[in-house]
Amino acid sequence: MNLAKVIGTVVASQKTETLKGVKLLLIQPVNDRLKPKGEPIVAVDPNMQAGPGMLVSYVVGREAMLALPIPNAPVDAGIVGIVDEPINREVE
């Protein structure tokens, strides 16, 4: 599972027909300590209704495409869940 914090929304002046009506969010991937890792990415939010400041789980690649009800949508990342309360465990 990949975790990320939603840091903003994305507005597209033009979208492919398969993505019309689908919300796009800017997410910052985080590690297991909730510290940023890597660069922010754009992810589709098909049904989760996530918003800025929320912690989400996301998938990439083919799994991201499968998160949408539209077959063969051109996406690289998709939000599949909202994390209500993260559990931080100390590594021994």
N, C-alpha and C positions, 0 to 999 in steps of 0.2 A: 504494500500500500504506500502510495506517495502522499505526503502532506504538504499543504501550502496555505498561505494566508492571502485572502482576497485583498488586493491593494487598490483596485479601481475597476471602473467599467470601460468598455471599449465601444466607441461609436463608429460604425462603418457607413460611409456614404453610399457604397455599393456592396452588395452581397450576391453570392451565387444563389440561384433560385432555391436550392435545397436548404440554405441557412436563413432564409427570410423568416423572421419571427423568433429566431433563436438568440438568446442572450449571450453576449460575449463578455468575459471578465478577465482582468489582468490579475494574475496570481504570482506570488513569490514562493517558490519551493522552500521548504524548511526541513531541517534535520530532526532527529528524535528529541533534541533539546529545544526545538522550536526556534532555532537560529537560522537566518537566511543561508541558503546554499544555491549557488549558481545565479543565473539571470532570471528576471521575471518572464513569464510566458502568457500567451493568450489561450484561454480554455473556454469551451462552450459549456453553458449551464442549462441543460435541457429541461430539468424538472425540479432541481434542488432549491431554487429560489435563494441562492446565496447572495450575500452583499458585502460591501467593504468592511474589513475588520474581522470577518468570520474565518475560522479555521475549517478547511475542507480537505477531503480526500479526492484524488484525481488519478486518472489513468492516461497513458499515452499510447500512440501507435494505433494498431487495428482495434484495440479495446475501446479507444476513444470514439471511433466511428460507430462501434456497436452500442455505445451509450445513447445514441440518437435513434429515434424511431424511423428516420429516413435512411434507406440503404445507400451505401457508398457516398456519404457526405464527406467533403474534403476537410477533415479536421485532424489535428495532431494531438490535442489534449482535451479531455472532457471531465467535468466534475461529476462524481458519482455519489458523494455523500457530504454531509455537514457533521463536523465533529462537535458534539455538545460539550464534552469535558475531557481534555487530554489527560492521560495518565503518564506522568514522568516517573520512570523507575531508574534508580541508580544502578550503573553497571558495576558489577563486582570484579 
